[in-house]
Amino acid sequence: MSSSRRNFIKTMAAGAAGLAVAGNVSGQTAKSYSRIIGSNDRINIAIQGLGRRLSAYIEPIAAKSSNVNLMYLCDVMPSQREKAAEKFAKELDYKPKLENDIRKIFDDKEVDAIFMATPDHWHTPGACMGMEAGKHIYLEKPCSHNLAEGRLVVAFQEKYNKVVQMGNQQRSAPHTIEIIKEIHYGLIGETYKAIAFYTNSRGEVPVPVKAAPPEGLDWDLFQGPSPRKGYMHDTWNYNWHWYGWDFGTAEMGNNATHEIDIARWALDVKLPNSVEVISGKHQFKNDGWEMYDTMEATYKFDDNRVIQWDGSSRNGYEKYGYGRGTFIYGSKGSVFVNRGKYIVYDLAGKVVKENKYDSAEGGMALGGGGGTSTIHAVNFFETIRGKEKLSSPIQQGAISQDLTHYANIASRLQKSFEVDPESGRIFDREAMQLWSREYEPGWEPKL
C-alpha cells in the first residue's frame, strides 16, 4: 500500500467515522466517501489476543467481500499464535506475521485497525495506545476494567477521532434491531422494566499455587497495565476471569455486559440513580474461584424504570427457560429477546408475534462466533470506509459497561449506593475508592 493511499484512507475514513458515530452522516454523504475511496479501500488489520474469541473473527476477515488484509496475529503465548496461524491458513492464501508484543504493531504505520480480544485489564489501555498510534479499534467486551477507564476510552476516541466498535455483537443482530425499534415505537406501550439473565454450569477451578509461568508465556507482557506479581498456576488460560480483580471483571464483565446492554437499549435509559446487589459464592466453596458465582442486581432509573440482572455462573438450572436473554415489560405487553429470537406477548401472555434469527452465533459456548459477530465486524470495516454507522459506538458501549462495574463494586463492598445519573459518580466514599485501579508504573493510560 502506498504512503499516499495509506494516509488518505486513514484521514478520510477517520473523518467519516467520527461523523458517523455522532449520527450526522446522511446516506448521500456516506456514498460520497465511498466514491472517493473507491476500489482502493483495503483495510490492513491485526488481532491482539488469540484465545477463545478468535473463532468469531475468522469468517469476516477471510471473506473476500470484506476486503481486509490480516497483517498480524499477536499473543503473549507462542502456542496461541501458532494455533491461530493454522486456523487462518485454511482460509487465507497468504500468511500474517506472528508477533508477541502489540506495541511493535502500534508502531507499524501500515496497520489501519486492530481487533483487541485480550484479558479485560488490557482493553482500555490497549485501545488508548492503539488510537494514539492512529489505529481504529474493535474492542471486545468489557470495554473497560473499571469506571474511570470507561470515561478514558471515550475521551481518547473523541480526541483521536478513530472508529471504536465495542464487541457487544447483538447490537448488530437484525432481529434485535427490529424488535428494539418496534419497542421504541410503542409496540408494548410504555416500558418500565427489563429482566436480563445468564445461566451457566461452570465447574470447579484449581486453587491457585505459586508456579513458574507456562513455557513460552510472556508473563510480564500478559500483566501489562496491572501491577507485577508472581505467576500462580492456571491463571493465564481463562481462569484469570475468576482469580481476583487484577485481570478480570467477573461474570458481570464477561457475560452480563451483553444482556444488560440489550435491556438498557430497550428501555432507552442511560445511567441509574441507584444500585442494589445480592451476591455470593455458593457453588464449589473450597475451590479457587474468588468472585461471586451468583448475583442479583437492581438498577433504578428516572421515570420509575428498572433493570434487574439475574446471573448464575455455576448452577445450570434455567429458571427462565433459556440460558440467556432479556425480558422487557410494557403497559401493553412484553417481549423476550435473545441471540436467536424474539417473542412478543400481549397482556394475557399470548404470543402475538415471533421472529427467529437463523444464525450460528454462540449462545453459551465459550468464544461464541457466527452470523452476528460477522455482521458486527463487517459493520466495523464499513464504518472505517465511511459507508455505515457503527452498531455499537464506544460512547454507547461504555454506558452499558458502567452498569456492570457498579454491580461489581456493590458486590465487593456488600452494600447498595446511589449514583449521580449525569456524571456517573457514586454517592459513597468507600465505593468511590474502587472508581479506578492501581497501574504498573508507566502503564497508566493518560490523555
MOPE-V81400 format. One record per run of one state. SS is the DSSP state (2 for helix, 1 for strand, 0 for the rest). FROM is the first residue (numbers start at 0). LEN is the number of residues. If there is no record, write none. Layout:
# MOPE-V81400
ss-><SS | SS>
from-><FROM | FROM>
len-><LEN | LEN>
This chain:
# MOPE-V81400
ss-><0 | 2 | 0 | 2 | 0 | 1 | 0 | 2 | 0 | 2 | 0 | 1 | 0 | 2 | 0 | 1 | 0 | 2 | 0 | 1 | 0 | 2 | 0 | 1 | 0 | 2 | 0 | 1 | 0 | 2 | 0 | 2 | 0 | 1 | 0 | 1 | 0 | 1 | 0 | 2 | 0 | 1 | 0 | 2 | 0 | 2 | 0 | 1 | 0 | 1 | 0 | 2 | 0 | 1 | 0 | 1 | 0 | 1 | 0 | 1 | 0 | 1 | 0 | 1 | 0 | 2 | 0 | 1 | 2 | 0 | 1 | 0 | 1 | 0 | 2 | 0>
from-><0 | 2 | 22 | 26 | 37 | 42 | 48 | 54 | 62 | 63 | 66 | 67 | 74 | 77 | 89 | 96 | 99 | 101 | 106 | 112 | 116 | 119 | 132 | 135 | 139 | 146 | 160 | 163 | 166 | 168 | 172 | 173 | 184 | 190 | 199 | 200 | 201 | 209 | 210 | 218 | 223 | 231 | 232 | 238 | 241 | 249 | 267 | 273 | 280 | 293 | 300 | 301 | 304 | 305 | 312 | 313 | 314 | 323 | 330 | 332 | 337 | 340 | 346 | 350 | 356 | 370 | 384 | 392 | 393 | 413 | 416 | 419 | 425 | 426 | 428 | 432>
len-><2 | 20 | 4 | 11 | 5 | 6 | 6 | 8 | 1 | 3 | 1 | 7 | 3 | 12 | 7 | 3 | 2 | 5 | 6 | 4 | 3 | 13 | 3 | 4 | 7 | 14 | 3 | 3 | 2 | 4 | 1 | 11 | 6 | 9 | 1 | 1 | 8 | 1 | 8 | 5 | 8 | 1 | 6 | 3 | 8 | 18 | 6 | 7 | 13 | 7 | 1 | 3 | 1 | 7 | 1 | 1 | 9 | 7 | 2 | 5 | 3 | 6 | 4 | 6 | 14 | 14 | 8 | 1 | 20 | 3 | 3 | 6 | 1 | 2 | 4 | 15>
